[in-house]
C-alpha cells in the first residue's frame, strides 16, 4: 500500500495525487490519502472528490504504521526529514527525482511532486478520470459550450493569497502586467479570432486592468467553494496563458485540445528572497526545470 501525505490547495493536491497514483499503478498496489493536514487546518480542504471517484482516505492507524506509533517518534522523524525512517520517503528536492519508480511498494510519500514526468505513464488515465462530479448550472454550461466552438484562450491571474499571505507573497509574488500583455499579443498573432476567458480570485481588479483586451470575458461566478469549476472551465479552453500557480498549470495540462498552445511564466519563484540580511536563493531548492512541459512556451 502507498499512503500519500496530502497538503495545499487543489493544484498541489492534483500533483500529489497524480504522482502517488502513478507509483501505485507501477506496483499494482492500493493508494490511500492522509488528510490529517486538513483536519487541523480549516483554511483548506481536499477538493479532489469534485473530479475523481477513487479517493480513499487512510486511517490514523494505517498512517502511524509508517510515520511512527507515538507522537514523540513522529515528531523526531519529521524534524529529521524522515532520514531515519525507511517507511517514509520525503521528496529530496523540487525538480524530478529520477529514482521515483524504484521506491518500494509499501511506503508513505511526502512531497509536492510538481513535474508531469512523475505521471506521464498514466496521463490518459488521469485525463479520462477527470470528470466534474456535479452538473454545471446554466451560466457555466453556456460558457463551456462557447469555449468548445471558439478559439478560446484561458488567462489565469492569481492575486489573493499571493498578496495577503506574507509567506506566499515572499515566495511567489504576483506576475506583472507586462507578462500578460506580451502573452496576449503572442496569442493574437498566432490564433485566429481568439476569445479570451479570464479567471481570477480578484475579478473586479481584472475588469479594470484588462479592459485593453478585445473579446475578453472575465469569469466572476465561481468564487469560494465553487472555484474548482474555474479549473474545469480552463480545461475546456483551446489554449492557455497560466500564472505561476499550480491551479492554472492543471487547467492547461488537462486541456482538451491536443494541439494547444500554452504560455507560462519563466519565473515561478522570487529569487533571491531576503530574510533579514541573508539572501535565500530559491533556485537552489526550487529548480523549476521539470515543472513546465517542453511543448509549452
Secondary structure, 3 states (H helix, E strand, C coil): CEEEECCCCHHHHHHHHHHHHHHHHHHCCCEEEECHHHHHCCCCCCCHHHCCCCCCECCHHHHHHHHCCCHHHHHHHHHCCCCCCCCEEECCCCCCCCCHHHCCCCEEEECCCCCHHHCHHHHHHHHHHCCCCCCCCHHHHHHHHHHHHCEEEEEEECCHHHHHCHHHHHHCCCCCHHHHHHHHHHHHHHCCCEEEEEEECCHHHHHHHCCCCCCEEECCCCCHHHHHHHHHHHHHCCEEECCCCHHHHHHHHCCCCCCCCEECCCCCCCCCEEECCEEECHHHHCCCCCCCCCCCC
